[in-house]
Amino acid sequence: MDNTIYIKQEDGKEVAMQIICTFEHDEKSFVLVEGDDAAAFLFKYDEEGNLEAVEDEDELAIAEEILGALEDEAID
């Protein structure tokens, strides 16, 4: 299965990123992705697949917890 997603940047350039995981919280859908530089990014998405960068501190904190749990699982 290909876990690649293409994110369009503000300049119109598309960047390939790897999907780490998807999850739902408070009736919203999220996708956590990783770029080539191993940086993680969080986006909300709707039923049509439209992405919106997440800037809300509470939502970012939830993603950090999930990422930490995934990293812990990988170590075990």
C-alpha positions as CSV (number, residue, x, y, z in Angstrom):
1,M,0.0,0.0,0.0
2,D,1.3,3.4,-1.0
3,N,1.3,5.8,2.0
4,T,2.3,8.9,-0.1
5,I,0.2,12.0,0.0
6,Y,0.9,15.1,-2.1
7,I,0.6,18.4,-0.3
8,K,0.3,21.6,-2.3
9,Q,2.3,24.4,-0.8
10,E,1.4,28.1,-1.0
11,D,3.7,28.6,-4.0
12,G,1.7,25.9,-5.8
13,K,4.5,23.3,-5.7
14,E,3.4,19.8,-4.6
15,V,5.5,18.0,-2.1
16,A,5.3,14.2,-1.5
17,M,4.9,13.2,2.2
18,Q,4.4,9.9,3.9
19,I,1.2,9.3,5.9
20,I,2.1,8.4,9.5
21,C,-1.5,7.8,10.6
22,T,-5.1,9.2,10.3
23,F,-7.4,9.7,13.3
24,E,-10.6,11.3,14.3
25,H,-11.2,13.6,17.3
26,D,-14.2,15.8,18.1
27,E,-15.9,14.7,14.9
28,K,-13.0,16.0,12.8
29,S,-10.7,13.9,10.6
30,F,-6.9,14.4,10.8
31,V,-3.9,13.1,8.9
32,L,-0.4,13.1,10.4
33,V,2.3,13.2,7.8
34,E,6.1,13.2,7.6
35,G,8.3,15.1,5.2
36,D,11.7,14.2,3.8
37,D,13.4,16.0,6.7
38,A,11.5,13.7,9.2
39,A,9.4,16.7,10.4
40,A,5.8,15.8,11.2
41,F,2.8,17.9,10.1
42,L,-0.8,17.8,11.0
43,F,-3.7,18.5,8.7
44,K,-7.5,18.3,9.0
45,Y,-9.4,16.9,6.1
46,D,-13.0,16.8,5.0
47,E,-15.1,14.2,3.1
48,E,-13.9,15.6,-0.2
49,G,-10.2,15.2,0.8
50,N,-9.5,18.9,1.2
51,L,-6.7,19.6,3.6
52,E,-6.2,22.4,6.1
53,A,-3.1,22.9,8.1
54,V,-3.7,22.6,11.9
55,E,-2.6,25.5,14.1
56,D,-4.8,24.9,17.1
57,E,-2.6,24.1,20.1
58,D,-5.0,21.6,21.6
59,E,-5.3,19.6,18.3
60,L,-1.5,19.8,17.9
61,A,-1.1,18.4,21.5
62,I,-3.3,15.5,20.6
63,A,-1.2,14.7,17.5
64,E,2.0,14.9,19.6
65,E,0.6,12.3,22.1
66,I,-0.3,10.0,19.2
67,L,3.1,10.4,17.6
68,G,4.8,9.7,20.9
69,A,2.7,6.6,21.4
70,L,3.6,5.4,17.9
71,E,7.3,6.0,18.5
72,D,7.0,4.1,21.8
73,E,5.4,1.1,20.0
74,A,8.2,1.2,17.4
75,I,10.8,1.0,20.1
76,D,9.1,-1.9,21.9
